[in-house]
Amino acid sequence: MKATDPKHAGEPANLGVLMQVPLQLTVELGACTMPIAEVLKLGTGSIVELDRAVNHPVDLLVNNKPVARGEIVAIENSFGLRITELLSF
């Protein structure tokens, strides 16, 4: 991606270098707190209850920072995220 690319017109030339930096995206469904004794009892078929309702939006994290919320969607044989809200920094 060059700084002369029309999609990036007006960006400083050195900003184009940053556009290639990979970021870790994570979709967080929820969380819970559990004592070690309960974690050690987990096995195949165990269910871990999370702190989020089924109809509550999930968080999109970029490098562990929340940037958006959305809903889980199925895309062929994979899951995806439809963004419904961008969070302000």
Secondary structure by P-SEA (a helix, b strand, c coil): ccccccccccccccccccccbbbbbbbbcbbbbbcaaaaaaccccbbbbccccccbbbbbbccccccbbbbbbbccccccccccccccc
